[in-house]
């Protein structure tokens, strides 16, 4: 199936300058998608998840507009044609 | 001859250089802007000096980066130079220490990290391996995080043997004869007033440890309350705080050349982490802590800041240079072994670490 990943500008350099990635994935969960993303772009993968595979604390991922943390987290279903957006949360100082 | 001073802050790295034997400095930066740089290692063993930086992206996690062209370009390992093995279930939270080993061990770099862990690299810091002997230590479950997090923050490889000493907050001091296993607590005599037993075998919140220039068995510790010295490799520690205006503080730095010489920067107390009377001062001993002398020249009054554990260092010049940075973004340098200081930079973000090296 095909999924669109939308990246913030600050991460686009790690995906060859692309803010919109069209990805073909076999599995149907957010974890499956991020595994493929990390295999294709390891540095990008590390910015989004730590080495245990967990989403970093201040990274939010939205699947078709829904915050994945409240919709199954890495087990969230990702449908064919979905839009998955990665955004930095409100944090810092 | 150029002297390089790397200044890691909460929001980036600055590089100061002096071409006149540390009398004046030019400051270049920011590098790695908006990234916390809590650890810096200056590796001058290779053909070109390497700057290693333990950074924390605000949102995107910690990593190790390096520059072989004095900050012009930066690199990192795709999959992460420091990466916890799957079976640990742990994730790197912060790099606290990057310590190149001696010239006799080219490529070896040590890292101390949060959660409490020690790492060893043999490729100049591009990739590290977890030191399992410390990670699997039966005491590990008892090491607790201090306010800044639970980490190995000090790594002291012995130039003359395979012995390695580490210090952690909290946990105390541990030593291994081979740097791999057999880690033995070496904190007896260092106080832990926050524990039921105020003199435990381990568990202390040791803020920093430095090795004397003349004897690897002699070390100095700035503790979370108390300044101590050991003459037997940490088997026993005794207070050397008499003569200081306060026994709290974070850094302790020893001279790389002169036995018995070390520096501390006292703060009032745990509950009052400011210089006594607002007078920011360096205190120097030249007799291994028997007496202390205050250095005031070039340092401010009315300063209500603090100096963190890695924000002080010495260089290896013939006349030792002493450097420190404050939480209010001021950096001071001394070219005369801590007698007088000059302001190198101000208005930077909180200074987390400084490291100095003399470049060929």
Contacts between the chains, C-beta under 8 A, distances in Angstrom:
chain1	res1	chain2	res2	distance
A	11	B	60	7.6
A	42	B	78	4.0
A	42	B	79	5.3
A	43	B	76	7.2
A	43	B	78	5.8
A	46	B	60	7.7
A	46	B	61	6.4
A	46	B	63	7.1
A	46	B	79	7.2
A	46	B	80	5.6
A	47	B	57	6.9
A	47	B	59	7.9
A	47	B	60	3.8
A	47	B	61	6.4
A	48	B	60	7.7
A	50	B	61	6.1
A	50	B	91	3.7
A	50	B	92	7.1
A	51	B	80	6.7
A	51	B	83	4.9
A	51	B	84	5.4
A	51	B	86	7.9
A	51	B	91	5.3
A	51	B	92	6.9
A	52	B	84	7.6
A	52	B	86	8.0
A	52	B	89	6.4
A	52	B	90	7.3
A	52	B	91	4.9
A	54	B	91	6.9
A	56	B	59	6.7
A	56	B	60	6.6
A	56	B	61	5.3
A	58	B	58	7.1
A	58	B	59	4.2
A	59	B	59	5.8
A	59	B	60	7.2
A	88	B	58	7.6
A	88	B	59	4.2
A	88	B	60	7.9
A	89	B	59	6.9
A	91	B	58	6.8
A	91	B	59	6.5
A	92	B	58	5.1
A	92	B	59	7.8
